Amino acid sequence: MNNPSGLSVFSSEFKVRPDDIDMFNHVHNSTYFDYVLAARYEQMEKHYGMAMEEFMKMGFGWVVKTAHVEYKRPLSMGDEFIVHTGISEINTKGCKVIFEIINKKTNKISCDGWFDYVMIDLQTGRGAAVSPEIIEKYAI
């Protein structure tokens, strides 16, 4: 995956589980959101060195403001896949994360898109400014 911002792209690998399958015998559309969120959760700790738990200890969290997903090819039971993600924009208001999900067997894109995240104060539930230190840590 190419990140037009020049920032890093990271990868996580998963396998489709039985509970991911819908009545049409492929991964339910909402489950792709879960795959991206699971990849970001892993990558925050592993690659950025600041896990979601650290944000929560500081009284902050990240929530999805907007999500866009373009479905191209379905994943099916037992498929192994790679979730590539990268931050394409980060500033004091939040960040935009781009992603693509690749079927390992075919090496083709299953879906791609982006998520706009905002940081919130966990006590108030309102938006919070992203500090320069956090921006620096995540703008790699």
Secondary structure, DSSP 8 states (H G I E B T S, - for coil): ---TT---EEEEEEE--GGGB-TTSSB-HHHHHHHHHHHHHHHHHHTTS--HHHHHHTTEEEEEEEEEEEE-S---TT-EEEEEEEEEEEETTEEEEEEEEEETTTTEEEEEEEEEEEEEETTT-SB----HHHHHHH--
